[in-house]
Amino acid sequence: MQREHFALATKASTSLLSPLERRLARLVVPRIPLWLGTHHLTLLTLVWCAGLVCFGRLAADDLRWLWGSSLMIALQWVTDFFDGKVGKHRETGLVEWGFYMDHLLDFGFLCAVLAGYALVLPAAAHLHLFLLLAVFGGFMVNSFLAFAATGRFHISHGKLGPTEFRLALVLINSLLVIYGTRRMEKALPYVAACGFVALCVLACRTQRELWRRDLARKREAPARPAVRLAHREAA
């Protein structure tokens, strides 16, 4: 399991590619030039988001421009993956700023991806894209609410995390270039429905875990005064 500490919290990833990413980080991070700071890497997501929208507009006329969108996705993985690693390696101290901006821009990246597809797909598919935004945004909301309650921030679910999500986007772009948009139009409602079911399952599991934690804390609460009283009598 890959873990990164944020304040008193734990950021955890159990995705399929986490072991490979850890080895890559150990190899690459010490070799990143000093003039490229952690805040530069974080803010570069804004550039990649703008590129996604621009390439989406160009792909409306020629789907081969989606290769450019795939390049933006790959570059966003590079900067998003290494920004925190660089900050910890160099001890820049931008822990809270990095946590906030990193995840805020992750949501911006998601919006840019779907905006690019909205420019490529016909208007009839826009509702389904909006539903996808709501579903994937729901996963983010669940992670932050669970983080506030437990102090553990999960960035992967069911062995799938941000890296696997980006690989899926590159695969989708490739299929769009080869086969056109019609198959994607037909698949979007099913993708949204499956995502919604997965979100409901995750929410049920999360609330069940929090329920057990609350009950366990409640059972322990009456015992504490008795323990303190026993210590006083012993004294």
C-alpha angles and dihedrals in degrees: 000000000000113000133182122186120230113184104301093338132091123228109205134190124181097170123144094252098045095101092052091046092052091053091046092051092053090052100043108032097070089051098054108112116255093235089066104078130193091251090053090054092048095049093047086079086078089061093048091049091053089048091053092054093046094048090046089056091049092045090058085075099032121016092207087080086074087081084070089052089052089052090053090051091051093048091048089055090052096051096038093049097046102039095080093038091054092047093054093043092052095033092229092166094227092128102130095035090048094049092050098043095040094057095037089055091045087064090046089052091052090051091049092051092053092042089055091052090047088059091052101041125066121262091259089070096051095088090056090049089053089051089052090052090052092048097047090042086054090058089054092048091050091052093051095045091049089047091054091050101041108019090237119113114202116200096175134051127192093359090303122112142158094296093053089047091055092048088053090053092052089050091050091051091051092051090048092053092049102038105020130234103295096087092048091051090055094044098049097081091052092047090051092047093049090047091051091051090049090049091051091050091049092048091050092051092047095050091046091054092048090047090055091047092051093048092048090050090048092052091051095048099076091049095059098070089047091052092050090048092051090052091051093050090049090052 
